[in-house]
Amino acid sequence: MQNQPHQQDQPSAINPRVNAAVAASAGTGKTYLLISRLVRLLLNDAAPASILAVTFTRKAAAEMRERLLLRLQQLATVDENELEKLLHDMDCIVTPALKAQARHLYERVLLSTYAIRITTFHAFCQELLRRFPLEADVPPGYELRENNGLIIEQAWDALALLTTREPRSELAQALHTLFITLGNLDKTQNALQDGFLKHRADWWAYVEHQTEPLEYAYQQLQKIYDYPENPLAVYLNSELDKELRVVVQGLLKNPTATNNKLLDLLATSFTTEHLEYKINLLWSVFFTGEGRPKKLFYAAKILKDLGGQAPQYHAALEFCVARLERAADAHQQQRNHRIQKAWLLAGTALLEQYQRIKQEQRLLDFADLEWRTYQLLNHGDNLTWVHYKLDQQINHLLIDEFQDTNATQWHLLKPLLEEMATQHNNLDDTTRARSVFIVGDTKQSIYSFRRANPALQNTATEWLIKHLNGQRFPLNKSWRSAPLIIECVNAIFKNTLWATHLSDFAHHETHKEFWGRIELLPILRQLETDKSEKNAIPEILRDPLRESLEADDFYYFEGQTIAERIKELIKSGLSFDGSRTLQYKDIMLLIRSRAHLSSYEQALEDAHIPFVSEQRGTLLESLEIQDMVALLNHLIAPYNNLALAQLIKSPLFGGDDNDLQILALRTESTWQARLNAAALEPNSHHVFKYAAQKLTEWHDLSGLLPVHDLLDRIYAEGDVIQRYRRATPQALQQRISSNLNKFIELALSMDAGRYPSLTHFLAELKRLRESDEKLDAPPTDNSRDGVQLMTVHSAKGLEAPLVILADSARSYLNGSNKDSYRVLVDWPTDAAQPNLLLLNLPSALQCNATLHYLDAHREQQTQEEANIFYVAITRAQHMLIVSGSESHNSNFGESWYAAFEQAFENRWSNEETLRYIQQGEVIYLTPQVTHKPSSINKQEEPAAIFIPNIETHISPSKNNADDNESTHDSAAHAAQRERGIALHALLQVMTEPYAPNKNLHTLNCSQEWKNEIETLVRTPALNFIFDPTHYEKAFKEVPITYFSEDGKQVNGVIDRLVMTTDTAWIIDYKTQENIDIAHLAQNAKRYAPQLRHYAKGVQQLWPTKTVRTLIVWTALAVSSEV
């Protein structure tokens, strides 16, 4: 954040004597305010141990702790003028005594026996449970389990076993009902695992004081349904049949083909005794697919032909329609009720198994932490004692990100607040200074899937005002974003359809110094494909091994457009503050969901743009981790030939297919034996020697060291991380390092650090891979220069000079029930427990009795989508780019992109400053710029921008090939190319170490070319590069990749690399036929740049050797050193 708010913006909220509830919009200095409040508490002589600050993530807690110490360090080290300014900004009355006190705060906090507690909600709960284990009834020495996927699977297996043993039990019938009505096993598991289990804390609160929880839940369900005991028998009776016959007489008056079909269906309905079949039959007769009455029954011809009987027909028709609607809804209510009861029964049974397994293993999860703490503070047997002990230690409570609080957390906090309120209202107790400070922003609540309820912030604010004489402090002045960005935020959330979804939005202000820019990139239009063409069977089947499936990946195409714009901006030298130009790490690319993350990653990677991306559930699927697992498998099972083959080709040992062929041709029993034998032979390939040596050493250690220590040794001795980084493109190097480090951390954390055996560790990895509990790849280091590619949820709390909103041309406000099989919880914020828990069923299974709850849920989801949009925009400091791909059914009018267009049209339609995308031209929108850095003065508002290709890598061989191609006609060049490929292949075979007689006459190619190569390799002057007795090692077709001093990636292939004791010879074959021997030196100079690139790379690999470069002219059997 560029600047920090001054005292006049929030003087009272900083005051430690004020109980404050702060509603802080994005970028308004919330963290600055919270740190200032902490410093003011310390300046007010609050003991560090009496302060408790709670937030929601470890990262946020660590940042808060770091910034507090940094502020205290500033107070201790700045000069007198700066010290007075800092104190003045915190609304202090500056005196010599206060300045002296401020100077010593840093030392006081660091040397305090009991530090300020800056922690997360879950860490606070864990602290209380460990402090009061008997009172909380938690298992002694319990372990906290953060990932519970395996336990859920075990609980499901236990549930399945129960129903298998008792197939006629109520539980088995309930599961059968869910299978049949929901459609399959996956949906049933979603309803129970992702639905009931995830909301187990809501269930515990729902039935907290009930002796018969299920019966109570059934009774609550019964209250919302209103249908007779046998609804179809009640409504589909003779009375309905009588009116149906009147309708039949009307249809007979107009005997069209359609009406005749309807008459046949009606005739069938009179004879069937199956009521469910009858209701479905009659519904298809009278109603459209959308559930509306068909208009054909009201045709003018029918009414005219009926004459005086028309009123009777019309009344009968209205009766039938109304009766069928009531029958269908009553039937649907009965069905819905049956599903809900089955879900509750199966859900409680699954929860029972889940809790049993955890209890047997002495495990607690996060939901247990919150619920046990809630019970400890609200209903424990030693409630007074616990409150007394806590009350003596917590005088000042600060809660950050309050909009992310869930109901359980709010109700466990209330006892602490009530104790403070008791003292506050006790006029005789003035001995202790106590305070409460909460801060949050309901507009940034985007974690409903974690049960977050933003309405609790308003409830908590009202509670503070009522019981603690608290005050409300709104903050709407941004210190993060440029005026243009904030003006756009105001326009979108006040003047577009998004205003209706963010009802509590208040006008934002900002400082006036920042330069800003917004760009709308051209929308990629997706055309609707003809289904018959799309599903057509091709005449010739595709070979999947040779021909990839062509797909119109519009997200990849959009990513290409974004990548080109990024490259243009980087090349332009754009600067936001004048201190440095734009770098990749200044750019944040945001997407709404991870569904198409890989497409954007591929586009950036293909454009050679370094990026940092977040991956979910991909750790064990990454290639480098699969190599590490293969290594560990091979250490405990040396006969695992496949694992060894994988290791030989991995960057760990750097082998290739030729090395595998050598081992495959050997006759020893196992590949490990073949490797050991090959390593002992004279002139053995270095890959075999190195692999045999290391695998033997690590195998001996595998039975002696714990897994973590073994991996630590392997990483160090094998230089594992650097080997993988060198074999990986720069854009992916940081991810490789993070994954390898995460793997070794996993070895330490598994089994709570109880030193699992190698076999147990591998078995656990196998279970993790096969289960639904996927291990996330770790976040990479954001300090490296790479575009940050992440979801909006992950970006919350972050900021960037340039933010790109991708996939912005489709609506996220669709009315579909996309949260099917989740739980609808009716829990008013002022209630101690929920009123009702319902499974959110698909639209086809909904009924009128549950629509009220579904509508409320959809309204909450719509508001959260608006919150996500708000969070996405407000990450930008200076520049915002909006991009999108519009499909034929994307509902563009409700998209983010359309909101920007509407905001621009409403605000700037009559001003010359309106500049945005027109006919594919990238044009700047830069209204009312008050400050522009010097570095962009020459680029002010161009009419259009040409985006050139930017050279980001060097291919020496390709560059020379291009030069050659330009000097030959196409036919001659093709012939020369064929000759070059053939001669290189012949040289490959001739220099193979396992070619026994090096006889080329059996190969199918030109005899002239064979003779040329035989002459070449037998030339005495070239023995030092072809005769193994003249060198230590030789490599052929050596790929080389490195980054030059100017950051460009160099890629190439060295034809042959020969190593002697002190020299590395780089050999480059030239296969031209008509070479004048008198001009060899002149011709060789053409290739000097290519060989210099190779030499620089080889020198990095072998810094102690002299690197020399040599061109071998195959047609002349001579060489030229360059």
N, C-alpha and C positions, 0 to 999 in steps of 0.2 A: 504494500500500500504506500503510495507516494508521500502523502502528508497525513498528519494525525490531527484529530479534532482538538480544538482549544477549549478552554474552560467555559467560555460563554455558551457553548453548545449544550453541555450537560453538567452544570455545576452541582445541582442537587443530587443527581444519581450517583455521583462520586462520594458524596458525603456519607461517612460510615454511620452516622446517627439516623439516616433515613432508610426505612425499609422500602426498597425500590423494585418495581417491576418494569423492565425496559423492553420495549418492542423495537428491535433494531433491524431496520431493513438492510439489504445486502450492501456491503462496502461502507457502512456508516461508522466503523471504528469500534465494533462490539468488543473485540479482544483488548484493544487499547483501553476501553472503558473499564473492563473487568480487571485488568492489571492495575489500573489507577486506583480502583476501589481497594484492591489488596494492599497496595502501598499506603493508602490513607489509613487503613486499619492498623498497619504496623506503626505508622506515625502517631496513631492514636493510642499507642501502648498496648495494643492487642497482642497477647502471647501467640507466637506462631502455632503452637499446638492446639489453640482454641479455634483455629480457622479451618473450615472444611469447604473445599471447592470441588464441585462434581461436574463432570462432563460425560460425553458418551463414547468416546474412542480413546484408545491409548495414545494415538498420535496427537489428538487435541490436548490431552493432559500433558504430554511431554512438551508440546509447543508452549502451553500456558506456563509450565514450570520454567522453561528456558527463557521466555520473555520476561518473566518476573525477575529472575536473577540478572538478566541483562539490564533491566530498568534500575535495579538496586545498585548494580555496578556503575551505571552512569551517575547515579546520585553520589557515589563515593569518589568518583574520579574526575568529573568535569570541573571546570573553573567556576568561580563564584557567580559570574553573570549567567552562565548556562544553568547552574544549579537553581538560581532564583527563577529562571524561566520555567524549568521543569516543575518546580513546586507551584508556581503561579498557574501553569496549565492544569494542575490537579486541584485547582480551586482552594489552595492553601493560603492562609495568612502568614506571610513569610516573616520570620523573626530569626535572630541569631541562634536562639536555642533550637528552633525547628531545623535550621540548616545543620547545626551540629548533630542533631539526632538523625537527620537524613544521611549524613556522612557515615554513620555507624550502622545503618540498617543492614547493609550487605554482610558485614562481619557478624552482626547479631543473628541473622537468619542462618548463615553457614555454620555457625558454632552452636546453634540451638540444639539442646538434647533431643527435643521432639520437634520435628520439622512441620511446616505447613503441609496439610494433607490435600494435595491436588490429585484427584483420582477419578476413576470412572464409576458409574453406577454399580457395575458388577463387582469391581474391586472393593468398593465400599461394602457391598453385601457380603462378600467373602470375608472381609475383615471382621464384620460383626458375627458371622457364623463361627469363625475360628475362635473368637473371643468368648462367645456364649454357646459352646457346642451342646451342653446338656440342656440348657433352656430351649435351644432351637431344635433339639432332637435330631441332630445330624450324625451320621456315622463317624466315629473317630478316625482321624487320618484320611478323610475322604479325598478323592482326586477329582479335579474339575475337568470335565470332558467338553471341549469346544465343538468337536465334530461328532455327531451322534448317528451318522448314517448306518454304520455297522450295527449299532444297538437296535435301531429301528428295524433293520432286516431280521435280526435275531428275534425281535418281538413278533414280527409278522410270521416268521416260521413257527414260533410257539403257538400263535393263534391258529394257524392252519392245522397244526397237529391236534389242537383241542377239537376243532370241528370235524377232523377226520375220525377221531375216536368216538365222537358223539354226533353222528350226522343228522339226528332228528332233534337235536337240542335247539333251544330258542336262538342261541348264537349262530348255529349253522344255518338256520332259516333266515336270520337277518342278513348274513353274508350272501346267501342265495338271492335274496330280494335285491340287494345292491348289484350283484353281478347281472341279473336279468334286466333290471330297470335302467341301470347306468350304461350297460352295453358290453363291458369287457372288464378284465382284471386290472388293467392300467388305470382306468377311471375310478374303479373301486379303491385302489391303493391311493390315488390322488385325494379322494374324498376323506380317507381315514388318516393317511400319513401327512400329506400337505395341508389337510383341513383340520381334522380333530386334534392330532398331536401338536401341531404348531400353535394351536389355541388352547393348550391344556391349562394354562394359567387362567384364562377366561372361564374354562369349565370349572376349575377348582373354586373360583370366586362365585360362580353361578350356584353351586350346590354346597357352599361352605358349611352352612349350619343345618344341613339336611341329613337325617338318619337314613333315608332311602333316596339317594340322589337320582336314580333313574326314574323312580315313580314321580318325584317332584318335577323332573324335566318333562315327563309325559303329560303331567297335569298342565304345565305351562303351555305345551304345544296345543293341547285340546282347546285352550281358550281362544286361539286365533282361527280355528277351523269351524265352519258352520255348514254341515251337510248331514242329511239323514243317514240312517244306518246302512241302507241299501239304496244308494241314490239312483241307480239306473232302473231298478224295479219301481221306484216311486215315480220317476218322471216318464219313463217309456211304457206307459200303460194304455189301456183301452181308450181313455179320453184323448190321448195324442193320436191314436190310430183313427179315431173318428174324424178329427180335423184333417189328418193327412188325406183321407178319402175325398174330402171337399177339394183339397188342392189338386188331387188326381183328376177330378172332374174338370177343373179349370185347364189343366194341361192338355186334356183330351180335346179341348176346343181349338188348340193350336198344334197339330200333330207334326212338328218339325222333327228332323233327325235327332237333334239334341234333346228335345223334349221326349221323344220316344225312348232314348237311352235312360233318361231320368225316370220315366214311368216303369221301365224294367227294374231299376234299382229300388223304386218304391214298392213294387210288387214283391220283390225279394224280402224287403224289410217286414212285410206283413206276415211272412211265413217263418222267418228265422226265430229261434228261441234263444240264440246266443246274444245276450244284451250288449256286450262290448262290440261285437261285430255289427249289431244294429245301430249303435250310436255312431260308429265310424262310417257306416253306409249312409245314414241320414245326413251326417255332417257334410259328406262329399256332395250330396244332392243339393243342399240348401246354401252352402257357404263356399267362398273362394279359398284359394290356398293361403291368402292373407287373413282369413277369418271373417270376411265381410259377407253379408247376405248377397246372393246372386241377383242381378237386376232383371234377368230374363223372366222371373216370376211376376214381374210388374209390367210386362209388355202390354202396350196399348191394345193390341189385337185380342189378347186374352180377355181383358176387361170389357172390350166392346162386344165380343161374342157372348160373354156371360150375361150381358144385359142387366136385368133386375137382380140376378144372383151375384153380381160383382161385389156388393158390400159383404155378403156372407163369405165369399172367396177371400177377400182382403182380410177379414177378421180371422179366418182360419189360418191364412198364411202368417199373419203377425203372431198368432198363438203358437204355431209350430216353431217359428224362429226363436221366440222368447223361451219356449219350453226346452228346445234343444240347447240353447246357450246355458240355461240353468243346469240342465242335465250334464253337459260337458264339463262345466266348471265344478259341479259337485263331484263328478267322477274324478276330475283332475285333483281336487282337494283330497279326496280319499286316497288317491295314489300318492300324492305328495306327502300326506300324513304318514302313510305306511313307510315311505322311503326315509323320512326324517326319524321315525322311531327305530328303524333298522340301523340307521347311521349312528344314532346315540348308543344303541346297545353294542354294536360292533366297535365303535370308537372307545367306549369305556373299557371293553375287554382288551383292546389293543393297548390302551394306556396302562392297564393293570399289568400286562406282561412287560411293557417297557419299563415301568417303575420297578418291577420285581428284578429284572436283569440288572438294572443300575444298583439296586440295593445289595444284591449278591456280590457285585464287584466294587462296592463302596464308591460309587460314582455319583456326581451331581452335574447337572448341566445349568445353563444360564437361567432357564425358567425356574429350576429348583432354587437357585440362589435368590431370585427375586421373591418367590412365593414363601420360602422359609423365612426370609427376612421380614416380609410383610406379616407373617404369623407371629414371629418373635416380637415385633413392635406393636401388634394390635391385639393378639389373643393368647399370648403365652401365659403359662402358670406363674411366672415370675415377672409379670409385666412391670410392676412398680419398681422392682430392683433394676431391671434393664433400663428403664427410662431414667432412673436416678443416675446410673453410671454414665449414660450417654449425655445426659443434661449437664453433668459436671464438666464435660470435656468439649462440648460444641457450643461456642458462643456466637460464632459468625458463620452463616451458611450461604454459600454462593452456588448457583446452579446455572450452567451454561447450556445453550441449545435446548431450551425448555420445550420448544415445539415438537421435539422428538420423544417426549415422555409418553409412556404408556400408562394405562390405568393402574396396573399393579405398582409401578414405581411411584405414581402420585399418592396412592394410599399408604405406601410404606413411609413416604416423606411426611405425611400429615401429622403423625404422632410427634415428630420432632418439632414441627411448626407449632403444634398445639401447646407443647411445653413452653416454648418461647412466648406464645400468646398469653399463657397463664401468668408468667412473670410480668409481661408487659402491662397487663391489666391489674396487677397487684401494686397499688400505689405505695405500699410499705416496702417493697423490694426494689431498691434503687442501687444496689451494690454492684450489679453486673451490667456492663454495656453489651447489648446483644443486637444482632441485626440479621436481616435476610435480604438477599439480592438475587433476583432471577432475571435472565435475559434470554430472548429468543425472537423468532420471527415466524409467525404462522404462514407467511407466504413462501417460506423455504422448507416447509414440512413435506418431505417426499419419500418417507419411509413407512408407509402404512403396512407394507408387507412384514414389518417388524413390530406391528401393533401400535405404532406411533399415532397419537391423536392430537392434532394441533389445537382442538377446542379446549384441551386441558390448560393451555397457557392462559386463556381468558378466565377460566375457572380459578386458577391459582392467583391470578391478578386480583380478581374480585375478593378472594379469600384474604389476601394480604391487606387490601384496603379496609375490609370489614373488621378483621381481628387484630391487625398489627398497625393500624393507621398508616398503611402503605400508600405509596404514590405511584402513579403511572407515568412513564416517560417514553414518548414516541421519538424515535430517531429516524429521520428520512433524508438526511443530507449525506450523499455519497462522497467518500474520500478516495474512492477507487477509480471510478469511471469518468471518462470525458463527458463534457456537456452534451455532445451529440448522442452518445449512448444513452444517457439518462433521459434526454428529451424523447428518444425513440421508445424507451420503457414507458414513459408517461403516455405517449400517444397510443401505444398498443393496449395498455391496460386501463385506459380511460375512454378511448374513442373507437374501439373495435369490438367484435363479439367476445373477445377475451375479457372485457370489462365485466361481463355478466358472470364470469366464472371466478373472478377474484374481487369479490364484493368489498373486502376490507382494504383495498388498495388506496393509499394516500399519495398525493402528489410528491414526487421526489425532487430534491434539489441537489446541486453539486457545486464544486468550486469551478472557477472560470479559466484556469491556467492550462488545462490539458487540451492538446490537439486531438481530434477524433475523425474517424472515417468509417462509413458503412458501405459495403458493396454487396450487390445481389448478382451472383453468377448466373449464367443462362441455365434454365431448367432443361433437363434431359427428358424429353417426352417419350413415354412408353406407349406403343400402339398395341391395341388389342389383337391378339393372334387368333386367326380362325381355328376353332377347336378341331375341325376335321383335318385341317392341314397340320396342326400341331401333333395330333394323335395318329397321323398317317404312318403306315408301316413302310419302311424304305425297301426299295427293290433289292438292294444288296446290303446284307447285314454288316455292321461296323465291327472291325477288329479292335477291341478295347485296349489291346497291348500296343497297337501302333497308331491308332487314331483316337484322339480325345473327343469327348462328347462336347459339341458346340452348344454353348448356352448364352443367352442374352443377359449377361450380368450387368444390369444398368447401374448397380451400385459401384461396380468396378469402373465403369465408364465415367461415372460421376467423380470417383476418386481420382481418375486421370486428370479431369478438369481441375480439381482442387490442387493436385500435385503441380500442374503447370503454373497455376497462380502462385503457389508457394515459391517455386523456383524463380519466378519473375520478381517477386517481392524481395527475396534474398539477394538477387543480383542487383536490384535497384539501389541498394545502399540505404534503404529507408531507416530513419532513426526517429524514435519517439521522444527522447529526452536530450538529444544532442551529445550524450556521452559515448554511445556506441551504436553500431548499426544493428539491424534486425538479425537475430540468429534463429536457428531452428528451434531451440529450446524456449524461445519466446512465443511459440505458436501452440495453441491448444485446439485440437480437432475433436469436437464433441458429437456424439451420436446418441439417439434416444434409447436404443437397446443394442445388445451384442449380436443380434441375429445376423447382421451383415458385416460384422467387424472384420472378418478375414478378407472381404473384398476390398475394403479401404486399405488394409495392411498391404495387400498384394499390389495395389496401385502405387502406394508410396515406395514399396520395395523396388518395383520395376522402374520407378523414376529415380532411383538411387538417392532417395531422401531418407536420412536417418530418422528413426522414430522410436518412441517408448510407448508400448502398448500394454494393456492389462489383459490377462488371460484368466479364465475361470475353468477349473477342472482340467487343466492341461499339463500338469507337472509330470505325471507318470507317462503321458503320451509323447513327451518331447524326446527327440532322438538321443540327445546327450544323456538323459536319465535312463533311457532304455539300454544304452551302452553300459552305464554303471551297473544296472541290474544284471545284464549279461555277464559282466566281469565277476560280480559276486556269485552268480550261479556257477560260473566256471571254476571259481576257487573251491567251492564245496563239491563240485562234480566235474573233475577234469576230463571225463569222457564226453562231456557235452560239446560235440563237434560243431553244432550250429552256433552256440554261444562264442566259441573260439573264432569261427569264421567271421562273425560280426565284429569281434574285437580287432582282428587283423586289419579289416578295412576301415575301422573307426579312426578318428584323429588321434586316439590314444597311442596307436602304433604306426599309423600312416601307410598301411599297405594298399595294394590294388588288386585287380582281378588276376593279373599275372602271378602275384604271390600266391593267391588261392589256387591257381592252376598248378603251380609247382607242388604245393602240398597235396593236391588231389591226385597227382601222378605218382606219389610215393606209395610204398607198400606196407608201412608200419600200421599197427592195428587201430590206433586212435590218432586223431589229429594232433593231440598234445605230444604224443610220441614222435610223430612226423616233424612237428615243429622243433622238438629238442634235437632230433637227428639232423635236420637241415641246418640248425644253428651251429653244429659242430663241424660241418664240412668246410674245406678251404674255399676261400672267396665267397663265403655265404653272404646272402643279402643282409644288409644291416637290420631290416625289419625283423627277420627271424632271430637274430642274435639278441636284439633289444627285447622283443616280446618274450622269448624263452627265459631270459634272465629275470625280467620283472615278474612274470607270472610265477616263476619258481619261488622268488623271494616273498611275494605277497601270499602265495599258498601256504608257506610256512608260518606266516604271521596270522593267517585267518583263524587258526585254532588257539591263538594265544591272546589276541586283543579283542576288546569289545568292538562292535560294528563302527561306532563313531571314531574310535582311535584308529581302526584299520583304514577307514576312508580318509582320515586325516593324513596318514602315512602315504597312502596311494596318491592323494592330491599333491602332496609335497614332492615325493620322489619321482612321480610321473609328470610333474608340471602340467597337471590335467587341465586346469582352467585356461592357461595360456595356449596350450595345444588346440583346444576347442575354439578359442577366440581367433587364432590364426587361420583356422579352417572355415571360418564363418564370415559372411559379409558384414561390413561395419554396422549396418542397421540392426543386426540381430545379436551383436557381440555382447551387449549388456544383458540381454535376456538370457543368453547362455550362461554367463557368470552367475546371475541371480538364481537360475534353476539349479546349478551345481551346488551353490552354497545352501540353497533351501533343502536339497537332498541330504546333505550332511547334518543340517539342523534336525531334519526329520528322524535321522538315526539316533540323535541324542534325546529327542522328546518322546519317542515311542516308548510305551510302557512306563511313562513318567520317569525316564532316565534310569530305569532299573537294569541297564546293560543287557538287552536282549541278545540271544545268540544269533549268529548269522542265519541259521536255518529259520528261526522264529521271525527274524526281521523280513526275510524274503517271503515267508508265508503270509505275514501281515500285509506286505505290499501287494501280494496276489489277491488277497481279500479286498483290499482297497480298490484295486483295478476292476474287479468283477462286481463291486457294489455300486450303488448310486451315490456314494459319498466320495466325490471327486476332490482331489487336492488341487488347490489353486496354485498356478504359477505365481511366484512372489512379485511384488511391484519392483520395478527397476529404478535405478538411481536417476532422479530427475536432474541431477547436476550436469549430466552429460548433454552434449548438443544434439538434441533430437526432438522432433515434433511429438507432443504429448497427445496420444490417441486414447480416448477414454469415453465412458458413458457420462451422462449428466449427473447421475447419482454419485459416481466416483469423483467428479469434479467439484462437488459441493465443498465450500470452504477454501477453494483454490482460486487463483486469478492468473491472468496472462495478458501481456500487451496486445496480442492478436488472438482472437477466438474465431474459429470457423464452425458454423452450425451445419452439419451435413444431414442429408436425408430429411430436408425440411419441407418438402412439397407434398407430403401426405398428412392426412388428418389423424390425430391421436385422440379425437373427441368422439369417435364413432359410438353409437348407442348399443353396440352388441354386448352381450353378456360375456366379456372376455375373462371374467374371474370365476367361471364355473368350477364347482367343487371346492371353492374356498368357503370360509365361514362368515356369515353375517352376524355380527355381535351388536345387539341393541343394549348399549351401556351408557346411560346418561352420565355426563361428567360430574354431576352432583350426587350420584347414587353410589352406594357402597358395593353394589354387585350388579351384574347384567340383568336385564329384564328377560332376555331371550337369546338363545343360540340356535341358528338355523344353518343348514347346509345350502349353499347357493347352487341351485340346480340349473341346468341349461334351460333356455327359453321354452323348449318343447315340453318341459316338465313343470313349468311354473303354473301357479293358479292365482286367482284374485286375492286369496287370503294372505299371500306372501308378497304381493306386488309392492305394498307400502315399504317393506323392509328393503326390497331390491331397489326401489327408486331412491331411497335414502342412501344406499350404498353407491349407486351410480352417481349421485350428486357429489358424494365425497370423492369418488375417483375422478370425476371431471374437474373438481377443484384442485386435486393433486396434479392433474395434467397441466393445469394453468400454473401451479407452483413450479413444476419442472421447467416449463417454458421461461418463467421468470428467473429461475436459478441459472439457466443456460445463458440468457442474455447478459446477466449481471456478472458473469465471470470476466467479461472484456474490460480492459482498462482504456485502450486507445482505439482499437480497430476491430470491427466485426464484419465477417464475411458470411453470407447466407447462401447455401447451395441446396439443390434438391433434384430428385428424379420423380417425375409425375407419371403414375400409371393411369390406365383408363378408369380405374375404380378407386382412386386415391382420395376423392372428396376434397379437391384442392382448396375450396373456399374456406375450410376450417384448418388449413395448414399453417405452420409457422411462416412460411414464405409469403402466403397471402396476407397474413397479418402485417408484415413489413410493408408490402405493397400498399395496403389500405392505409397504414399509418403515414406513409410518405404522401399519398394522394390527399389525405385529410389535412396534413400539416403544411406541405410545401408545394401544393399543386400550382399555385400562382406565382412561384418564385423562380428566378433563373437558376437557383442553386439545386433544383431537382435534377439529378443525374442518376439514372440507374439503367439496368440492362434493357437494350432495345435491339432487336434483330441480332442477338448473339454478340454484340460488342460489349466489352467490359468497360464500363464508364463509372467514374467515381461519384459518390454522393457526399459532398463536403459543405454543408450549410454552416455559415456563421463560425468560421474558424477564427479564434482570437489569438492563437499562438501557433506558429509553425517552426519547427527546428530548421536550421539552415540546410541540413542535408536533403530536404525535400522541396526546397524553394523552386528548383528547376523543373519539378515534375507536377506543377500545380494544375490540377483538373485537366488532364489530356482528353481530347475528344474520343480517342480509342487507344487501346494498348495492344501492340503486337507482342505475342509471347514466343520468344525464340527458343530453340533447343539449347540447353546449357550443357557444356562438356563437364561431366562429373567423373569420367573414368577414361583410362588410356588403355588401348589394346595394341601393343607394338606390332605384333604379327599381322593383325588386321589392317593397320595403317599402311604397312609395306605392301600387303596384298592389294589394297586399293590403288596404291601408286602403280603397281605393275599392271593392274587391270586397265588403267587409263591409257597405257601406252601400247596396247594390243587390240586388234580387232577381236570380236567375240569368238569366232571360230578358233583362231590361233590360241586365244586365252583358254578356251575349253580344253584344247589338246594339251597345252602346257600344264593345266591344272590336273588332268588325268595322269600325266606322266609323274607329276610331283607326288600325288597321292600314292601311286604304285611304288615309286622308289622309296618313299618313307616307310611303307608297309614292309618292303623287302628288307630294309635296314633293321626294322623292328625284329623280324624273324632271324636275321643273320646274327644279331647281337644278343639273342636269348641265351641265358646261361644253361638252359636244359636242352638246347639244340645240339645233338651229339656230334654230327659231322658238318653242320652248317652248310648242307648241300641244298641249293635252291632249285635244282633242276626238276624236282617233283612238284613245284608250285605252278599253278595255272596262270601264267602271264607271259609277256614278251620275253623271248630268249635273250634279246639284245639288252633288255633292262637287267636281267639276271646276271649277265656277264659283266655289265657295268658295276654292279654292286659287289660281285666277287672280286673284281680287280681293285675296287676301292678299299675293301676291308683287308686285303692282303698286301697293300702298298706298304713297304717298310717304313716310309717316312711318317705313316699314320699309325704305327703300332702303339704309340703312347696313348691313343684314345680307343683302340679296338682290341688290343692284346691284354687280357686280364693280368698277365705277369708284370705289366708296366704301371699298374695303378692299384689303389686300395679298393675303391668302390666306383661303380658307374650306374647312372640312372638314365632311363629313357623316357621321353614324352613327359617331362616334369612340369605339372601346372604350377604357376607361381602367381600369388596375389598379395599385394601390399599397398600401402597408402604413401604417396609421395609427400614431399615437404609442404606442398601447397594444398594437401588434403584430397587430391584426386586418387581414385582407385586404379592401380595398375594391374592388368590381367594379361597373362600370356602363357605360352607353353614352350619350354626349352626342349629342343630336339634331343640333346644328350648332355649329361652333366657328369664329368669325370673328376674324381677326387684323388689327388696324390697326397703325400705327407704334408706338403705346405702350400699346395695350389689347388684351386677349383677352376677347371676348364669348362667354359660354356661353349658347346658346339652347336652351330646352326647350319643345317644342310641346305644348299642351294642347288636346285635340280635343273637349271636352264641348260639347254643343249649347246647353242652356238655362242660360247663365251670366248672372247679374245684373251689369250693368256697374257698378252702385253698390257692389257688394261685391267688386270685383276684388282690391283690396289685401288684404282679409281672406282670400280664397280663395288668393291667392298665398303667404301666410305658411305654409300647410299644406306647401308644397313647399320651404320654406327649408332644412330639414336635408338634403334630397337635393342641392340645388344647392351647399350649403356643402361637402359631400363632394367634388363635382366640382371646385369652385374650389380646394380644397387640392391635388388632384392636378395640375390645370393649372398652378398656381403653382409646383410643383416642376419642371415641364417648361420654363416660361418665367418664371424668377424676376425678370427685369427689367421685365416688363410688369404693368400693373394688370389684375387679373382682375375682371370684372363679370358678373353673372348676370341673365338676362332670360327671362321667360316670355312666349311668344307664344300668344294665344288665337285659334285659327284661325277660330272661328265669328264673332268680332267684328272680326278684323283689327286688333287692338290688342295692345300689349305692356305688361308690368308688370315693372319692375326690382325684384329681391329683394336 
